[in-house]
């Protein structure tokens, strides 16, 4: 090998060593994440570093007995739990405490002052109390105290009170880490449960939106198609039939756009979408039903500016569902919508005559959805027979309480 090749070879060896060390650290990190009880890898580094420093300091204090059998055994006892963890991925509080007691007892056979060997016992006790049950960690702490008290009474351990306090401190630190880890796991589980509940609530909300849109559009489309059929069968009026079919097509396209917007809420990517309907859109809703041949009267009393967007959406959906039910269950019957807004409450009332063969409503999701919307907004919803009429009344307060305000904020954040 020439002299010019030597620097290149040295550089290549350094690069190979760095790559091997990086691979080792990566394997160690993966290994600890899989078997490290949920603690970060820095915890392992701190504990191993502390044990290594304590062992080196204890051996250095007894340099004259460096090759003694008891010194070699003490170092082997200290290293064995680390080797066992690397080989099996498991650790045992009983084994680590036992090896630490043996190593500390062997070091104390050659007393020095000050002595750092009890630090090995304190660190291993912290590891044991952080990974074992309370009963096992208390037994380990008691055994560690006995290990220090006996040589202290024989005069082989100086500064015994300090190291006894260090043993107690190590146990407290380890146990606090275990409690903190348990609370962290509980918080993560609770967070996951809240996410599942939020997802279920969002699916229910989207289902109500789809139901409202589909029921409304189908009701108006069927009215237009009925009008077109009658225009062709009875009056032979092609122009009226074409107009009715055109209106049905327009309503169908609008419904498709609304469904795409609602289903688009499931897409996590941001997207631009038209705003949700509000109180002002009830005029267009009534106009759609009128064009479809449904007789609908609408009256608004009060200042519509006092109604927020979320409350307006709730009132619009209630009116939409009520008119769809009129077209479905009472075809040919007129309907009246009254919206009254005062300083405290916005009230929507929908009234229509009952058909001759009236059936009580079933267990569909329409009325249930209205009740859920009203409850979320802090209001009330009632639907039932009143004399010869069917009356739906929704009342929503304009100034909700604190709990309802949080619901309003959540609904506003969900709007596209």
C-alpha positions as CSV (number, residue, x, y, z in Angstrom):
1,X,0.0,0.0,0.0
2,X,1.5,3.4,-1.0
3,X,1.7,6.4,1.2
4,X,-1.0,8.2,-0.9
5,X,-3.5,5.3,-0.2
6,X,-3.2,5.5,3.6
7,X,-5.3,8.7,4.2
8,X,-8.0,7.3,1.9
9,X,-8.0,4.0,3.8
10,X,-8.2,5.8,7.1
11,X,-11.1,8.0,5.9
12,X,-12.9,4.9,4.6
13,X,-12.5,3.2,7.9
14,X,-14.0,6.2,9.7
15,X,-16.9,6.3,7.4
16,X,-17.6,2.6,7.9
17,X,-17.4,3.0,11.6
18,X,-19.8,5.9,11.6
19,X,-22.2,3.9,9.4
20,X,-22.0,0.9,11.7
21,X,-22.6,3.1,14.7
22,X,-25.6,4.7,13.1
23,X,-27.1,1.3,12.2
24,X,-26.5,0.1,15.8
25,X,-28.1,3.2,17.2
26,X,-31.1,2.7,14.9
27,X,-31.5,-0.9,15.9
28,X,-31.2,0.1,19.5
29,X,-33.8,2.8,19.1
30,X,-36.2,0.4,17.4
31,X,-35.5,-2.3,20.1
32,X,-36.2,0.1,22.9
33,X,-39.4,1.5,21.4
34,X,-40.7,-2.1,21.1
35,X,-39.7,-3.2,24.6
36,X,-39.0,0.0,26.5
37,X,-42.3,0.2,28.4
38,X,-43.2,3.4,26.5
39,X,-40.3,5.5,27.8
40,X,-38.2,7.6,25.4
41,X,-34.8,6.3,24.5
42,X,-33.2,9.2,26.3
43,X,-34.3,7.5,29.5
44,X,-32.2,4.5,28.6
45,X,-29.3,6.7,27.7
46,X,-29.4,8.6,31.0
47,X,-29.7,5.4,33.1
48,X,-26.9,3.6,31.2
49,X,-24.7,6.7,31.4
50,X,-25.2,7.1,35.1
51,X,-24.5,3.5,35.8
52,X,-21.4,3.6,33.6
53,X,-20.1,6.7,35.4
54,X,-20.8,5.1,38.8
55,X,-19.0,1.9,37.9
56,X,-16.0,3.7,36.5
57,X,-15.8,5.9,39.5
58,X,-16.1,2.9,41.9
59,X,-13.4,1.0,40.0
60,X,-11.1,4.0,39.8
61,X,-11.3,4.5,43.6
62,X,-10.0,0.9,44.0
63,X,-7.3,1.0,41.3
64,X,-5.0,-1.0,43.5
65,X,-7.5,-3.9,43.4
66,X,-8.3,-3.5,39.7
67,X,-7.7,-7.2,38.8
68,X,-9.1,-8.6,42.0
69,X,-11.8,-11.3,41.5
70,X,-14.4,-9.3,43.5
71,X,-13.8,-6.2,41.3
72,X,-14.3,-8.2,38.1
73,X,-17.5,-9.9,39.6
74,X,-18.9,-6.5,40.6
75,X,-18.4,-5.1,37.1
76,X,-20.0,-8.2,35.6
77,X,-23.0,-7.9,37.9
78,X,-23.5,-4.3,36.8
79,X,-23.3,-5.1,33.1
80,X,-25.5,-8.2,33.2
81,X,-28.9,-6.5,33.2
82,X,-27.9,-4.3,30.3
83,X,-26.6,-7.4,28.3
84,X,-29.8,-9.2,29.2
85,X,-32.0,-6.4,27.9
86,X,-30.0,-6.2,24.7
87,X,-30.3,-10.0,24.1
88,X,-34.0,-10.5,25.1
89,X,-35.6,-7.1,25.0
90,X,-36.9,-7.7,28.6
91,X,-35.8,-6.4,31.9
92,X,-36.6,-7.7,35.4
93,X,-36.8,-5.4,38.4
94,X,-35.9,-8.4,40.7
95,X,-32.9,-9.3,38.6
96,X,-31.6,-5.7,38.3
97,X,-32.0,-5.0,42.0
98,X,-30.3,-8.3,42.9
99,X,-27.3,-7.6,40.6
100,X,-27.0,-4.0,41.9
101,X,-27.1,-5.3,45.5
102,X,-24.4,-7.9,44.7
103,X,-22.2,-5.3,42.8
104,X,-22.5,-2.7,45.6
105,X,-21.8,-5.3,48.3
106,X,-18.7,-6.5,46.4
107,X,-17.4,-2.9,46.0
108,X,-18.0,-2.3,49.7
109,X,-15.6,-5.1,50.6
110,X,-12.9,-2.6,49.9
111,X,-14.2,0.6,51.6
112,X,-13.0,4.0,50.4
113,X,-14.1,7.5,51.4
114,X,-16.0,9.0,49.7
115,X,-17.5,5.9,48.1
116,X,-19.5,6.2,44.8
117,X,-20.6,2.5,44.6
118,X,-24.0,3.1,46.3
119,X,-24.9,5.3,43.3
120,X,-25.1,2.1,41.3
121,X,-27.8,0.8,43.6
122,X,-29.7,4.1,43.6
123,X,-29.8,4.2,39.8
124,X,-30.9,0.6,39.4
125,X,-33.6,1.1,42.0
126,X,-34.9,4.0,40.0
127,X,-35.1,1.8,37.0
128,X,-36.8,-1.0,39.0
129,X,-39.4,1.4,40.5
130,X,-40.1,2.8,37.0
131,X,-40.9,-0.6,35.5
132,X,-42.1,-2.8,38.3
133,X,-45.3,-2.9,40.4
134,X,-45.5,-0.9,43.6
135,X,-45.1,-4.0,45.8
136,X,-42.0,-5.2,44.0
137,X,-40.4,-1.8,43.9
138,X,-41.0,-1.3,47.7
139,X,-39.4,-4.7,48.4
140,X,-36.5,-3.7,46.2
141,X,-36.2,-0.4,48.1
142,X,-36.2,-2.2,51.4
143,X,-33.5,-4.7,50.2
144,X,-31.4,-1.8,49.0
145,X,-31.6,0.0,52.3
146,X,-30.5,-3.1,54.2
147,X,-27.6,-3.4,51.8
148,X,-26.4,0.0,52.8
149,X,-27.3,-0.1,56.5
150,X,-25.3,-3.3,57.2
151,X,-21.9,-1.9,56.0
152,X,-22.7,1.4,57.6
153,X,-23.0,-0.3,61.0
154,X,-19.7,-2.1,60.3
155,X,-18.0,1.2,59.5
156,X,-17.4,0.3,55.9
157,X,-19.6,3.0,54.4
158,X,-19.0,6.7,55.0
159,X,-21.7,9.2,54.4
160,X,-24.4,6.6,55.0
161,X,-27.2,9.1,55.6
162,X,-26.6,10.7,52.3
163,X,-26.7,7.5,50.4
164,X,-29.8,6.3,52.3
165,X,-31.5,9.5,51.2
166,X,-30.3,8.9,47.6
167,X,-31.9,5.4,47.7
168,X,-35.2,7.0,48.7
169,X,-34.8,9.7,46.1
170,X,-34.1,7.1,43.4
171,X,-37.2,5.1,44.3
172,X,-39.4,8.3,44.3
173,X,-38.1,9.4,40.9
174,X,-38.7,6.0,39.3
175,X,-42.2,5.7,40.7
176,X,-43.1,9.2,39.7
177,X,-42.0,8.4,36.1
178,X,-44.2,5.3,36.1
179,X,-47.2,7.2,37.4
180,X,-46.6,9.9,34.7
181,X,-46.3,7.2,32.0
182,X,-49.6,5.6,33.2
183,X,-51.3,9.0,33.1
184,X,-49.9,9.6,29.6
185,X,-51.3,6.3,28.4
186,X,-54.7,7.1,29.9
187,X,-54.7,10.5,28.2
188,X,-53.8,8.9,24.9
189,X,-56.6,6.4,25.2
190,X,-59.0,9.1,26.2
191,X,-57.9,11.2,23.3
192,X,-58.4,8.3,20.9
193,X,-61.9,7.7,22.4
194,X,-62.8,11.4,21.9
195,X,-61.6,11.2,18.3
196,X,-63.8,8.1,17.6
197,X,-66.8,9.9,19.2
198,X,-66.1,13.1,17.2
199,X,-65.9,11.0,14.0
200,X,-69.2,9.3,14.9
201,X,-70.9,12.6,15.6
202,X,-69.6,14.0,12.3
203,X,-70.9,11.0,10.4
204,X,-74.3,11.5,12.0
205,X,-74.3,15.2,11.1
206,X,-73.4,14.4,7.5
207,X,-76.1,11.7,7.4
208,X,-78.6,14.3,8.5
209,X,-77.3,16.8,5.8
210,X,-77.6,14.1,3.1
211,X,-81.1,13.1,4.3
212,X,-82.3,16.7,4.3
213,X,-80.8,17.5,0.8
214,X,-82.1,14.2,-0.8
215,X,-85.6,14.4,0.8
216,X,-86.0,18.0,-0.3
217,X,-84.8,17.6,-3.8
218,X,-86.8,14.4,-4.4
219,X,-89.9,15.9,-3.1
220,X,-89.7,18.9,-5.4
221,X,-88.6,16.7,-8.4
222,X,-91.6,14.4,-7.9
223,X,-93.9,17.4,-7.8
224,X,-92.4,18.7,-11.1
225,X,-92.7,15.3,-12.7
226,X,-96.3,15.0,-11.5
227,X,-97.1,18.4,-13.0
228,X,-95.4,17.4,-16.3
229,X,-97.4,14.2,-16.5
230,X,-100.6,15.9,-15.8
231,X,-99.8,18.6,-18.4
232,X,-99.3,15.9,-21.0
233,X,-102.1,13.6,-20.0
234,X,-104.9,16.1,-19.2
235,X,-104.1,19.4,-21.0
236,X,-101.8,18.2,-23.8
237,X,-99.6,21.2,-22.9
238,X,-96.1,20.4,-24.0
239,X,-94.7,23.8,-23.0
240,X,-95.8,23.4,-19.4
241,X,-94.5,19.9,-19.3
242,X,-91.1,21.1,-20.7
243,X,-91.0,23.8,-18.1
244,X,-91.8,21.4,-15.3
245,X,-89.1,18.9,-16.5
246,X,-86.6,21.8,-16.8
247,X,-87.3,22.8,-13.1
248,X,-86.9,19.1,-12.1
249,X,-83.6,19.0,-13.9
250,X,-82.5,22.2,-12.2
251,X,-83.4,20.9,-8.7
252,X,-81.7,17.6,-9.4
253,X,-78.5,19.4,-10.4
254,X,-78.6,21.6,-7.3
255,X,-79.2,18.5,-5.2
256,X,-76.1,16.8,-6.7
257,X,-74.0,19.9,-6.0
258,X,-75.3,19.9,-2.4
259,X,-74.5,16.2,-2.0
260,X,-71.0,16.7,-3.4
261,X,-70.4,19.5,-0.9
262,X,-71.7,17.5,2.0
263,X,-69.7,14.3,1.1
264,X,-66.7,16.6,0.5
265,X,-66.7,17.2,4.2
266,X,-65.2,13.7,4.5
267,X,-62.2,14.8,2.5
268,X,-59.3,16.0,4.7
269,X,-57.9,18.1,1.9
270,X,-59.1,21.8,2.0
271,X,-61.6,22.6,-0.7
272,X,-63.7,25.6,-1.6
273,X,-67.4,25.1,-1.3
274,X,-70.5,27.3,-1.4
275,X,-71.7,28.5,2.0
276,X,-74.4,26.7,4.0
277,X,-78.0,28.0,3.6
278,X,-79.4,30.3,6.3
279,X,-82.6,32.1,7.2
280,X,-82.5,34.3,4.0
281,X,-82.6,31.2,1.8
282,X,-86.1,30.2,3.1
283,X,-87.4,32.5,0.4
284,X,-85.8,30.5,-2.4
285,X,-86.9,27.2,-0.7
286,X,-90.5,28.4,-0.7
287,X,-90.2,29.6,-4.4
288,X,-88.9,26.1,-5.4
289,X,-92.0,24.4,-3.9
290,X,-94.3,27.0,-5.4
291,X,-92.8,26.4,-8.9
292,X,-93.4,22.7,-8.3
293,X,-97.1,23.4,-7.7
294,X,-97.2,23.3,-3.9
295,X,-99.1,26.1,-2.3
296,X,-96.9,27.7,0.4
297,X,-97.4,30.9,2.3
298,X,-94.4,32.5,4.1
299,X,-94.3,35.3,6.6
300,X,-91.3,36.7,8.5
301,X,-91.7,39.0,11.5
302,X,-88.7,40.5,13.2
303,X,-85.1,41.4,12.3
304,X,-83.4,38.6,10.4
305,X,-80.0,40.1,11.1
306,X,-80.3,39.1,14.7
307,X,-80.2,35.4,13.6
308,X,-76.7,34.0,13.4
309,X,-75.6,31.7,10.5
310,X,-75.8,28.5,12.6
311,X,-79.2,29.3,13.9
312,X,-80.4,30.3,10.4
313,X,-79.1,26.9,9.1
314,X,-81.1,25.1,11.8
315,X,-84.3,27.0,10.9
316,X,-83.7,26.4,7.2
317,X,-83.3,22.7,7.6
318,X,-86.4,22.5,9.8
319,X,-88.5,24.4,7.1
320,X,-86.9,22.2,4.4
321,X,-87.8,18.9,6.2
322,X,-91.3,20.1,7.0
323,X,-92.1,21.1,3.4
324,X,-90.7,17.8,2.2
325,X,-93.0,15.9,4.6
326,X,-96.0,18.0,3.4
327,X,-95.2,17.0,-0.2
328,X,-94.7,13.4,0.8
329,X,-97.5,12.8,3.3
330,X,-100.1,15.5,2.4
331,X,-99.8,16.0,-1.4
332,X,-102.1,18.8,-2.7
333,X,-102.4,20.4,0.7
334,X,-101.2,23.9,1.3
335,X,-98.7,24.9,3.9
336,X,-97.8,28.0,5.9
337,X,-94.4,29.0,7.3
338,X,-94.2,31.7,10.0
339,X,-90.9,32.9,11.3
340,X,-91.0,35.2,14.4
341,X,-87.9,36.8,15.7
342,X,-87.8,38.7,19.0
343,X,-85.1,39.8,21.3
344,X,-84.5,36.4,22.8
345,X,-85.9,33.6,20.6
346,X,-86.3,32.8,16.9
347,X,-89.4,30.6,16.3
348,X,-90.3,28.7,13.1
349,X,-93.8,27.4,12.7
350,X,-94.9,25.2,9.8
351,X,-98.6,24.4,9.6
352,X,-100.5,22.3,7.0
353,X,-104.0,20.7,6.9
354,X,-104.1,17.0,7.5
355,X,-105.2,14.9,4.5
356,X,-108.4,12.8,4.8
357,X,-106.4,9.6,5.5
358,X,-103.7,10.8,7.8
359,X,-101.2,8.5,9.3
360,X,-99.1,9.2,12.3
361,X,-95.4,9.7,11.4
362,X,-93.1,6.7,11.5
363,X,-89.6,6.4,13.0
364,X,-87.8,8.2,10.1
365,X,-84.8,10.3,10.7
366,X,-86.4,13.6,9.5
367,X,-88.2,14.7,12.7
368,X,-85.5,13.1,14.8
369,X,-82.9,15.2,12.9
370,X,-84.9,18.4,13.6
371,X,-85.0,17.6,17.3
372,X,-81.3,16.9,17.4
373,X,-80.4,20.2,15.6
374,X,-82.7,22.2,17.9
375,X,-81.2,20.5,21.0
376,X,-77.6,21.2,19.8
377,X,-78.5,24.9,19.5
378,X,-80.1,25.0,22.9
379,X,-83.7,25.1,21.6
380,X,-86.8,22.9,21.4
381,X,-88.6,21.2,18.6
382,X,-92.2,20.0,18.6
383,X,-94.1,18.2,15.9
384,X,-97.7,16.8,16.2
385,X,-101.3,17.1,15.4
386,X,-103.1,20.2,16.5
387,X,-106.8,19.9,15.6
388,X,-107.1,19.3,11.9
389,X,-103.6,20.6,11.2
390,X,-100.1,19.2,11.5
391,X,-97.9,21.7,13.2
392,X,-94.1,21.8,13.5
393,X,-92.6,24.4,15.9
394,X,-88.9,25.0,16.4
395,X,-87.7,27.6,18.9
396,X,-84.0,28.5,19.2
397,X,-82.6,31.1,21.7
398,X,-80.6,33.9,20.1
399,X,-78.3,34.2,23.1
400,X,-77.3,30.6,24.0
401,X,-75.7,29.6,27.3
402,X,-72.1,28.6,27.8
403,X,-72.6,24.9,26.9
404,X,-74.6,25.8,23.7
405,X,-72.0,28.3,22.7
406,X,-69.4,25.6,22.6
407,X,-71.7,23.5,20.4
408,X,-72.1,26.6,18.1
409,X,-68.4,27.0,17.8
410,X,-67.9,23.4,16.9
411,X,-70.7,23.6,14.3
412,X,-69.1,26.8,12.8
413,X,-65.7,25.1,12.6
414,X,-67.2,22.2,10.7
415,X,-68.7,24.4,8.0
416,X,-66.8,24.2,4.7
